[in-house]
Structures are given as C-alpha cells and as structure tokens.
Amino acid sequence: MSYVDGFVLAVPKARLEEYKEMARLAGSVWKEHGALAYVECVGDDVPFGELTSFPRSVQAKEDEVVVFAWVVYGSRQERDDILAKVMADPRLEGSMKDAPFDGKRMIYGGFEAFIEL
C-alpha cells in the first residue's frame, strides 16, 4: 500500500497565482525525487461549517481560499527518503522564505493507505 502526505492551508486570494507557481515548482521537485503523484486543489465548494470545515480548520479569512493537497509515495520509507531530498533541494529554499501563505495555519500529516481501488 502507498503512503500519502496530506495538506490543508489558506492562501490569500491576492497571492494565489504566486502560490500556484510555487506549487508547480514543488511538484516537479517532489516528482523528480521519486514521489508517485503530487496534487494541489483550490477550494471550490468548501462551505464554512458551524463547528468544523476546511475553512475553519485553517482559520481561513474572507480574503483567502482553501488549498487541499497531497503527495503519494510507494511506502513510508520512500516518503522519508524523498522528503529528506526535497527539504535539502536548493530550488525550494527561496520559495519558503517568503511563502504566499501562513505556514502556522497549515495542517499536514502522513497517512498509510488501507484501500486503493
């Protein structure tokens, strides 16, 4: 079974194109280092729920959109190896210093797949 890193974050609408550029670069770096898939999605139908929701989870503001993303790997070990290479890749250094989102409000984690259809 594969291993997946998942991310939810809020991006200011005014910086969305800048974020997309950063994501394209990140995706190519992840894939080059061995990720099986890299997907970034901009919220289209993500209502603000009463108790829980994607926007609430990242404290999204009126002028922000929610981004949902994931990276797929062959295994947890492959993920750990690939992630170490990605984090050391100099192509991503500059993009994270002035990231077009608030990293403190990003939710992320690693998940072991148990069904793949």
N, CA, C and O atoms as a GROMACS GRO file, in nm:
protein
  468
    1MET      N    1   0.083  -0.120   0.000
    1MET     CA    2   0.000   0.000   0.000
    1MET      C    3   0.088   0.126   0.000
    1MET      O    4   0.200   0.125   0.050
    2SER      N    5   0.034   0.229  -0.056
    2SER     CA    6   0.109   0.354  -0.065
    2SER      C    7   0.101   0.435   0.064
    2SER      O    8   0.028   0.401   0.157
    3TYR      N    9   0.178   0.542   0.066
    3TYR     CA   10   0.181   0.634   0.179
    3TYR      C   11   0.152   0.773   0.124
    3TYR      O   12   0.200   0.808   0.016
    4VAL      N   13   0.074   0.852   0.197
    4VAL     CA   14   0.029   0.983   0.149
    4VAL      C   15   0.056   1.091   0.252
    4VAL      O   16   0.023   1.075   0.369
    5ASP      N   17   0.115   1.202   0.207
    5ASP     CA   18   0.122   1.323   0.289
    5ASP      C   19   0.007   1.411   0.246
    5ASP      O   20  -0.012   1.434   0.126
    6GLY      N   21  -0.072   1.461   0.341
    6GLY     CA   22  -0.185   1.548   0.311
    6GLY      C   23  -0.166   1.686   0.372
    6GLY      O   24  -0.105   1.700   0.479
    7PHE      N   25  -0.218   1.787   0.304
    7PHE     CA   26  -0.203   1.926   0.347
    7PHE      C   27  -0.333   2.003   0.326
    7PHE      O   28  -0.403   1.983   0.227
    8VAL      N   29  -0.366   2.091   0.420
    8VAL     CA   30  -0.475   2.187   0.405
    8VAL      C   31  -0.419   2.320   0.450
    8VAL      O   32  -0.361   2.329   0.558
    9LEU      N   33  -0.436   2.425   0.369
    9LEU     CA   34  -0.385   2.557   0.404
    9LEU      C   35  -0.471   2.666   0.344
    9LEU      O   36  -0.549   2.641   0.252
   10ALA      N   37  -0.457   2.786   0.396
   10ALA     CA   38  -0.529   2.903   0.347
   10ALA      C   39  -0.431   2.992   0.272
   10ALA      O   40  -0.322   3.021   0.321
   11VAL      N   41  -0.470   3.034   0.152
   11VAL     CA   42  -0.386   3.119   0.069
   11VAL      C   43  -0.462   3.249   0.040
   11VAL      O   44  -0.578   3.244  -0.002
   12PRO      N   45  -0.400   3.363   0.062
   12PRO     CA   46  -0.466   3.489   0.026
   12PRO      C   47  -0.499   3.491  -0.123
   12PRO      O   48  -0.415   3.457  -0.206
   13LYS      N   49  -0.621   3.530  -0.156
   13LYS     CA   50  -0.663   3.535  -0.297
   13LYS      C   51  -0.567   3.620  -0.379
   13LYS      O   52  -0.540   3.588  -0.495
   14ALA      N   53  -0.515   3.726  -0.321
   14ALA     CA   54  -0.424   3.816  -0.392
   14ALA      C   55  -0.290   3.750  -0.424
   14ALA      O   56  -0.215   3.799  -0.508
   15ARG      N   57  -0.259   3.639  -0.357
   15ARG     CA   58  -0.130   3.570  -0.379
   15ARG      C   59  -0.148   3.431  -0.438
   15ARG      O   60  -0.053   3.352  -0.441
   16LEU      N   61  -0.268   3.401  -0.487
   16LEU     CA   62  -0.296   3.267  -0.537
   16LEU      C   63  -0.208   3.230  -0.657
   16LEU      O   64  -0.159   3.118  -0.663
   17GLU      N   65  -0.189   3.320  -0.750
   17GLU     CA   66  -0.105   3.288  -0.867
   17GLU      C   67   0.040   3.264  -0.825
   17GLU      O   68   0.107   3.176  -0.880
   18GLU      N   69   0.087   3.341  -0.728
   18GLU     CA   70   0.222   3.320  -0.673
   18GLU      C   71   0.231   3.182  -0.607
   18GLU      O   72   0.330   3.111  -0.623
   19TYR      N   73   0.125   3.144  -0.534
   19TYR     CA   74   0.122   3.012  -0.472
   19TYR      C   75   0.125   2.902  -0.578
   19TYR      O   76   0.198   2.804  -0.564
   20LYS      N   77   0.047   2.920  -0.685
   20LYS     CA   78   0.043   2.819  -0.791
   20LYS      C   79   0.181   2.801  -0.855
   20LYS      O   80   0.219   2.689  -0.888
   21GLU      N   81   0.254   2.908  -0.873
   21GLU     CA   82   0.391   2.898  -0.927
   21GLU      C   83   0.479   2.817  -0.833
   21GLU      O   84   0.554   2.729  -0.877
   22MET      N   85   0.470   2.848  -0.704
   22MET     CA   86   0.547   2.776  -0.604
   22MET      C   87   0.509   2.628  -0.604
   22MET      O   88   0.597   2.541  -0.595
   23ALA      N   89   0.380   2.598  -0.616
   23ALA     CA   90   0.332   2.460  -0.615
   23ALA      C   91   0.381   2.384  -0.738
   23ALA      O   92   0.417   2.266  -0.729
   24ARG      N   93   0.383   2.450  -0.854
   24ARG     CA   94   0.433   2.383  -0.975
   24ARG      C   95   0.580   2.344  -0.957
   24ARG      O   96   0.620   2.234  -0.993
   25LEU      N   97   0.659   2.436  -0.902
   25LEU     CA   98   0.800   2.406  -0.876
   25LEU      C   99   0.812   2.292  -0.776
   25LEU      O  100   0.887   2.197  -0.797
   26ALA      N  101   0.739   2.303  -0.665
   26ALA     CA  102   0.745   2.199  -0.561
   26ALA      C  103   0.705   2.064  -0.618
   26ALA      O  104   0.770   1.963  -0.590
   27GLY      N  105   0.600   2.061  -0.699
   27GLY     CA  106   0.554   1.936  -0.757
   27GLY      C  107   0.660   1.871  -0.846
   27GLY      O  108   0.680   1.750  -0.841
   28SER      N  109   0.727   1.954  -0.925
   28SER     CA  110   0.831   1.897  -1.012
   28SER      C  111   0.948   1.844  -0.929
   28SER      O  112   1.008   1.742  -0.964
   29VAL      N  113   0.981   1.914  -0.820
   29VAL     CA  114   1.090   1.868  -0.733
   29VAL      C  115   1.052   1.736  -0.665
   29VAL      O  116   1.131   1.642  -0.661
   30TRP      N  117   0.930   1.729  -0.611
   30TRP     CA  118   0.884   1.607  -0.545
   30TRP      C  119   0.887   1.490  -0.643
   30TRP      O  120   0.938   1.382  -0.610
   31LYS      N  121   0.833   1.511  -0.762
   31LYS     CA  122   0.829   1.403  -0.862
   31LYS      C  123   0.971   1.362  -0.904
   31LYS      O  124   1.000   1.243  -0.920
   32GLU      N  125   1.058   1.460  -0.922
   32GLU     CA  126   1.196   1.430  -0.961
   32GLU      C  127   1.266   1.344  -0.857
   32GLU      O  128   1.349   1.259  -0.890
   33HIS      N  129   1.231   1.365  -0.730
   33HIS     CA  130   1.294   1.288  -0.623
   33HIS      C  131   1.222   1.156  -0.593
   33HIS      O  132   1.264   1.082  -0.504
   34GLY      N  133   1.114   1.126  -0.667
   34GLY     CA  134   1.055   0.994  -0.656
   34GLY      C  135   0.909   0.984  -0.613
   34GLY      O  136   0.855   0.874  -0.606
   35ALA      N  137   0.843   1.096  -0.586
   35ALA     CA  138   0.701   1.089  -0.550
   35ALA      C  139   0.622   1.031  -0.668
   35ALA      O  140   0.653   1.058  -0.783
   36LEU      N  141   0.522   0.951  -0.637
   36LEU     CA  142   0.440   0.890  -0.741
   36LEU      C  143   0.336   0.986  -0.796
   36LEU      O  144   0.303   0.981  -0.915
   37ALA      N  145   0.285   1.075  -0.711
   37ALA     CA  146   0.185   1.174  -0.753
   37ALA      C  147   0.195   1.296  -0.664
   37ALA      O  148   0.232   1.286  -0.547
   38TYR      N  149   0.161   1.411  -0.720
   38TYR     CA  150   0.161   1.537  -0.647
   38TYR      C  151   0.038   1.614  -0.695
   38TYR      O  152   0.026   1.643  -0.814
   39VAL      N  153  -0.054   1.647  -0.605
   39VAL     CA  154  -0.180   1.710  -0.643
   39VAL      C  155  -0.206   1.831  -0.553
   39VAL      O  156  -0.190   1.823  -0.431
   40GLU      N  157  -0.246   1.943  -0.615
   40GLU     CA  158  -0.284   2.065  -0.542
   40GLU      C  159  -0.422   2.107  -0.593
   40GLU      O  160  -0.443   2.111  -0.714
   41CYS      N  161  -0.514   2.137  -0.503
   41CYS     CA  162  -0.650   2.174  -0.541
   41CYS      C  163  -0.691   2.302  -0.468
   41CYS      O  164  -0.660   2.320  -0.351
   42VAL      N  165  -0.761   2.391  -0.540
   42VAL     CA  166  -0.813   2.514  -0.481
   42VAL      C  167  -0.960   2.491  -0.447
   42VAL      O  168  -1.036   2.441  -0.530
   43GLY      N  169  -0.998   2.528  -0.326
   43GLY     CA  170  -1.136   2.508  -0.282
   43GLY      C  171  -1.236   2.573  -0.374
   43GLY      O  172  -1.221   2.689  -0.414
   44ASP      N  173  -1.340   2.497  -0.409
   44ASP     CA  174  -1.446   2.545  -0.496
   44ASP      C  175  -1.581   2.536  -0.426
   44ASP      O  176  -1.665   2.625  -0.440
   45ASP      N  177  -1.601   2.430  -0.349
   45ASP     CA  178  -1.725   2.408  -0.277
   45ASP      C  179  -1.689   2.368  -0.134
   45ASP      O  180  -1.707   2.252  -0.095
   46VAL      N  181  -1.638   2.463  -0.058
   46VAL     CA  182  -1.592   2.436   0.079
   46VAL      C  183  -1.660   2.536   0.175
   46VAL      O  184  -1.599   2.634   0.217
   47PRO      N  185  -1.787   2.508   0.208
   47PRO     CA  186  -1.860   2.600   0.296
   47PRO      C  187  -1.799   2.610   0.434
   47PRO      O  188  -1.734   2.517   0.483
   48PHE      N  189  -1.820   2.722   0.497
   48PHE     CA  190  -1.775   2.749   0.632
   48PHE      C  191  -1.875   2.684   0.726
   48PHE      O  192  -1.986   2.736   0.742
   49GLY      N  193  -1.839   2.574   0.788
   49GLY     CA  194  -1.931   2.499   0.873
   49GLY      C  195  -1.952   2.561   1.010
   49GLY      O  196  -1.874   2.646   1.053
   50GLU      N  197  -2.058   2.518   1.078
   50GLU     CA  198  -2.088   2.569   1.211
   50GLU      C  199  -1.982   2.529   1.313
   50GLU      O  200  -1.936   2.611   1.392
   51LEU      N  201  -1.942   2.402   1.310
   51LEU     CA  202  -1.843   2.352   1.405
   51LEU      C  203  -1.710   2.318   1.339
   51LEU      O  204  -1.603   2.355   1.388
   52THR      N  205  -1.718   2.246   1.228
   52THR     CA  206  -1.596   2.205   1.159
   52THR      C  207  -1.611   2.227   1.008
   52THR      O  208  -1.721   2.223   0.954
   53SER      N  209  -1.501   2.250   0.943
   53SER     CA  210  -1.498   2.264   0.798
   53SER      C  211  -1.353   2.286   0.756
   53SER      O  212  -1.267   2.313   0.839
   54PHE      N  213  -1.328   2.276   0.627
   54PHE     CA  214  -1.194   2.307   0.578
   54PHE      C  215  -1.156   2.450   0.612
   54PHE      O  216  -1.046   2.472   0.663
   55PRO      N  217  -1.241   2.550   0.586
   55PRO     CA  218  -1.202   2.687   0.619
   55PRO      C  219  -1.173   2.705   0.769
   55PRO      O  220  -1.076   2.771   0.807
   56ARG      N  221  -1.257   2.647   0.854
   56ARG     CA  222  -1.235   2.660   0.999
   56ARG      C  223  -1.104   2.594   1.041
   56ARG      O  224  -1.034   2.644   1.129
   57SER      N  225  -1.071   2.482   0.978
   57SER     CA  226  -0.953   2.407   1.020
   57SER      C  227  -0.824   2.487   1.004
   57SER      O  228  -0.728   2.465   1.078
   58VAL      N  229  -0.822   2.580   0.909
   58VAL     CA  230  -0.701   2.660   0.885
   58VAL      C  231  -0.726   2.809   0.915
   58VAL      O  232  -0.647   2.895   0.877
   59GLN      N  233  -0.836   2.837   0.984
   59GLN     CA  234  -0.872   2.975   1.020
   59GLN      C  235  -0.871   3.067   0.898
   59GLN      O  236  -0.818   3.178   0.904
   60ALA      N  237  -0.931   3.020   0.788
   60ALA     CA  238  -0.935   3.097   0.665
   60ALA      C  239  -1.012   3.227   0.686
   60ALA      O  240  -1.116   3.231   0.751
   61LYS      N  241  -0.958   3.333   0.628
   61LYS     CA  242  -1.020   3.464   0.634
   61LYS      C  243  -1.100   3.489   0.507
   61LYS      O  244  -1.089   3.413   0.411
   62GLU      N  245  -1.181   3.593   0.506
   62GLU     CA  246  -1.266   3.626   0.391
   62GLU      C  247  -1.187   3.640   0.261
   62GLU      O  248  -1.236   3.606   0.154
   63ASP      N  249  -1.066   3.690   0.271
   63ASP     CA  250  -0.985   3.716   0.151
   63ASP      C  251  -0.891   3.600   0.118
   63ASP      O  252  -0.792   3.618   0.047
   64GLU      N  253  -0.921   3.480   0.170
   64GLU     CA  254  -0.837   3.363   0.146
   64GLU      C  255  -0.917   3.248   0.085
   64GLU      O  256  -1.039   3.240   0.102
   65VAL      N  257  -0.846   3.161   0.014
   65VAL     CA  258  -0.905   3.038  -0.038
   65VAL      C  259  -0.835   2.920   0.030
   65VAL      O  260  -0.720   2.930   0.073
   66VAL      N  261  -0.907   2.810   0.039
   66VAL     CA  262  -0.851   2.689   0.099
   66VAL      C  263  -0.787   2.605  -0.011
   66VAL      O  264  -0.846   2.584  -0.117
   67VAL      N  265  -0.667   2.556   0.017
   67VAL     CA  266  -0.596   2.465  -0.073
   67VAL      C  267  -0.585   2.330  -0.003
   67VAL      O  268  -0.550   2.321   0.114
   68PHE      N  269  -0.616   2.226  -0.079
   68PHE     CA  270  -0.608   2.088  -0.031
   68PHE      C  271  -0.508   2.018  -0.123
   68PHE      O  272  -0.524   2.022  -0.245
   69ALA      N  273  -0.406   1.955  -0.066
   69ALA     CA  274  -0.301   1.896  -0.148
   69ALA      C  275  -0.257   1.764  -0.089
   69ALA      O  276  -0.273   1.737   0.030
   70TRP      N  277  -0.199   1.680  -0.177
   70TRP     CA  278  -0.142   1.555  -0.128
   70TRP      C  279  -0.030   1.508  -0.219
   70TRP      O  280  -0.024   1.540  -0.338
   71VAL      N  281   0.058   1.429  -0.158
   71VAL     CA  282   0.171   1.369  -0.229
   71VAL      C  283   0.164   1.219  -0.201
   71VAL      O  284   0.145   1.177  -0.087
   72VAL      N  285   0.181   1.138  -0.305
   72VAL     CA  286   0.173   0.992  -0.291
   72VAL      C  287   0.311   0.930  -0.310
   72VAL      O  288   0.386   0.968  -0.400
   73TYR      N  289   0.343   0.836  -0.223
   73TYR     CA  290   0.470   0.764  -0.225
   73TYR      C  291   0.443   0.615  -0.225
   73TYR      O  292   0.331   0.572  -0.195
   74GLY      N  293   0.542   0.536  -0.258
   74GLY     CA  294   0.528   0.391  -0.256
   74GLY      C  295   0.518   0.332  -0.117
   74GLY      O  296   0.454   0.228  -0.098
   75SER      N  297   0.580   0.398  -0.018
   75SER     CA  298   0.580   0.347   0.119
   75SER      C  299   0.623   0.459   0.213
   75SER      O  300   0.665   0.566   0.169
   76ARG      N  301   0.613   0.434   0.342
   76ARG     CA  302   0.658   0.532   0.442
   76ARG      C  303   0.809   0.553   0.430
   76ARG      O  304   0.856   0.666   0.440
   77GLN      N  305   0.883   0.445   0.409
   77GLN     CA  306   1.029   0.457   0.395
   77GLN      C  307   1.065   0.542   0.274
   77GLN      O  308   1.153   0.628   0.283
   78GLU      N  309   0.998   0.519   0.162
   78GLU     CA  310   1.022   0.601   0.042
   78GLU      C  311   0.989   0.747   0.071
   78GLU      O  312   1.062   0.837   0.030
   79ARG      N  313   0.878   0.770   0.142
   79ARG     CA  314   0.840   0.908   0.178
   79ARG      C  315   0.949   0.974   0.259
   79ARG      O  316   0.987   1.088   0.232
   80ASP      N  317   1.000   0.905   0.359
   80ASP     CA  318   1.104   0.963   0.444
   80ASP      C  319   1.229   0.996   0.363
   80ASP      O  320   1.289   1.102   0.381
   81ASP      N  321   1.268   0.906   0.273
   81ASP     CA  322   1.386   0.928   0.189
   81ASP      C  323   1.363   1.044   0.092
   81ASP      O  324   1.450   1.130   0.077
   82ILE      N  325   1.247   1.046   0.026
   82ILE     CA  326   1.215   1.152  -0.070
   82ILE      C  327   1.203   1.286   0.000
   82ILE      O  328   1.254   1.387  -0.050
   83LEU      N  329   1.136   1.289   0.114
   83LEU     CA  330   1.116   1.415   0.186
   83LEU      C  331   1.250   1.475   0.229
   83LEU      O  332   1.267   1.597   0.225
   84ALA      N  333   1.344   1.392   0.269
   84ALA     CA  334   1.477   1.442   0.306
   84ALA      C  335   1.545   1.508   0.186
   84ALA      O  336   1.608   1.613   0.200
   85LYS      N  337   1.531   1.447   0.070
   85LYS     CA  338   1.590   1.505  -0.052
   85LYS      C  339   1.520   1.635  -0.091
   85LYS      O  340   1.584   1.732  -0.130
   86VAL      N  341   1.387   1.636  -0.080
   86VAL     CA  342   1.310   1.757  -0.115
   86VAL      C  343   1.348   1.873  -0.023
   86VAL      O  344   1.371   1.985  -0.069
   87MET      N  345   1.355   1.846   0.106
   87MET     CA  346   1.387   1.952   0.202
   87MET      C  347   1.529   2.005   0.183
   87MET      O  348   1.557   2.120   0.219
   88ALA      N  349   1.618   1.924   0.128
   88ALA     CA  350   1.756   1.968   0.104
   88ALA      C  351   1.774   2.030  -0.035
   88ALA      O  352   1.882   2.081  -0.066
   89ASP      N  353   1.671   2.026  -0.118
   89ASP     CA  354   1.682   2.075  -0.255
   89ASP      C  355   1.687   2.228  -0.256
   89ASP      O  356   1.593   2.292  -0.208
   90PRO      N  357   1.793   2.287  -0.308
   90PRO     CA  358   1.809   2.433  -0.304
   90PRO      C  359   1.705   2.509  -0.387
   90PRO      O  360   1.686   2.629  -0.367
   91ARG      N  361   1.637   2.442  -0.479
   91ARG     CA  362   1.535   2.509  -0.560
   91ARG      C  363   1.416   2.555  -0.478
   91ARG      O  364   1.344   2.646  -0.519
   92LEU      N  365   1.395   2.493  -0.363
   92LEU     CA  366   1.280   2.530  -0.280
   92LEU      C  367   1.313   2.626  -0.168
   92LEU      O  368   1.223   2.677  -0.102
   93GLU      N  369   1.440   2.652  -0.144
   93GLU     CA  370   1.480   2.739  -0.033
   93GLU      C  371   1.416   2.877  -0.040
   93GLU      O  372   1.354   2.921   0.057
   94GLY      N  373   1.430   2.945  -0.151
   94GLY     CA  374   1.378   3.081  -0.165
   94GLY      C  375   1.227   3.089  -0.158
   94GLY      O  376   1.172   3.185  -0.103
   95SER      N  377   1.158   2.988  -0.211
   95SER     CA  378   1.012   2.994  -0.215
   95SER      C  379   0.950   2.983  -0.076
   95SER      O  380   0.840   3.033  -0.054
   96MET      N  381   1.017   2.918   0.017
   96MET     CA  382   0.962   2.902   0.150
   96MET      C  383   0.992   3.020   0.242
   96MET      O  384   0.923   3.039   0.343
   97LYS      N  385   1.093   3.097   0.210
   97LYS     CA  386   1.127   3.211   0.296
   97LYS      C  387   1.019   3.318   0.292
   97LYS      O  388   0.990   3.381   0.394
   98ASP      N  389   0.959   3.339   0.176
   98ASP     CA  390   0.851   3.435   0.162
   98ASP      C  391   0.729   3.364   0.105
   98ASP      O  392   0.672   3.406   0.004
   99ALA      N  393   0.690   3.255   0.169
   99ALA     CA  394   0.580   3.173   0.120
   99ALA      C  395   0.451   3.254   0.112
   99ALA      O  396   0.425   3.337   0.199
  100PRO      N  397   0.371   3.232   0.008
  100PRO     CA  398   0.247   3.306  -0.009
  100PRO      C  399   0.131   3.250   0.075
  100PRO      O  400   0.016   3.252   0.031
  101PHE      N  401   0.162   3.201   0.194
  101PHE     CA  402   0.060   3.153   0.287
  101PHE      C  403   0.120   3.151   0.426
  101PHE      O  404   0.241   3.158   0.443
  102ASP      N  405   0.035   3.142   0.526
  102ASP     CA  406   0.078   3.138   0.666
  102ASP      C  407   0.099   2.993   0.707
  102ASP      O  408   0.003   2.921   0.734
  103GLY      N  409   0.224   2.951   0.712
  103GLY     CA  410   0.256   2.813   0.744
  103GLY      C  411   0.212   2.770   0.883
  103GLY      O  412   0.197   2.650   0.909
  104LYS      N  413   0.189   2.865   0.973
  104LYS     CA  414   0.144   2.831   1.108
  104LYS      C  415   0.001   2.778   1.109
  104LYS      O  416  -0.040   2.709   1.203
  105ARG      N  417  -0.074   2.810   1.005
  105ARG     CA  418  -0.213   2.764   0.997
  105ARG      C  419  -0.230   2.645   0.904
  105ARG      O  420  -0.342   2.601   0.880
  106MET      N  421  -0.122   2.593   0.851
  106MET     CA  422  -0.128   2.477   0.763
  106MET      C  423  -0.143   2.350   0.847
  106MET      O  424  -0.078   2.334   0.951
  107ILE      N  425  -0.228   2.262   0.800
  107ILE     CA  426  -0.245   2.130   0.863
  107ILE      C  427  -0.181   2.029   0.770
  107ILE      O  428  -0.204   2.033   0.649
  108TYR      N  429  -0.102   1.939   0.825
  108TYR     CA  430  -0.038   1.838   0.741
  108TYR      C  431  -0.013   1.712   0.822
  108TYR      O  432  -0.008   1.716   0.945
  109GLY      N  433   0.003   1.604   0.752
  109GLY     CA  434   0.034   1.478   0.819
  109GLY      C  435   0.052   1.366   0.718
  109GLY      O  436   0.015   1.379   0.602
  110GLY      N  437   0.111   1.257   0.765
  110GLY     CA  438   0.134   1.140   0.682
  110GLY      C  439   0.031   1.032   0.712
  110GLY      O  440  -0.006   1.009   0.827
  111PHE      N  441  -0.014   0.965   0.606
  111PHE     CA  442  -0.120   0.866   0.618
  111PHE      C  443  -0.083   0.739   0.544
  111PHE      O  444  -0.034   0.743   0.431
  112GLU      N  445  -0.107   0.627   0.609
  112GLU     CA  446  -0.086   0.496   0.545
  112GLU      C  447  -0.216   0.455   0.477
  112GLU      O  448  -0.320   0.445   0.543
  113ALA      N  449  -0.211   0.430   0.349
  113ALA     CA  450  -0.332   0.389   0.275
  113ALA      C  451  -0.373   0.249   0.319
  113ALA      O  452  -0.288   0.163   0.343
  114PHE      N  453  -0.505   0.227   0.328
  114PHE     CA  454  -0.553   0.092   0.359
  114PHE      C  455  -0.650   0.042   0.254
  114PHE      O  456  -0.685  -0.076   0.254
  115ILE      N  457  -0.695   0.130   0.164
  115ILE     CA  458  -0.776   0.089   0.049
  115ILE      C  459  -0.725   0.168  -0.071
  115ILE      O  460  -0.708   0.290  -0.064
  116GLU      N  461  -0.702   0.098  -0.180
  116GLU     CA  462  -0.664   0.162  -0.307
  116GLU      C  463  -0.741   0.091  -0.416
  116GLU      O  464  -0.714  -0.025  -0.446
  117LEU      N  465  -0.836   0.160  -0.476
  117LEU     CA  466  -0.921   0.100  -0.579
  117LEU      C  467  -0.886   0.153  -0.716
  117LEU      O  468  -0.946   0.113  -0.815
   0.00000   0.00000   0.00000
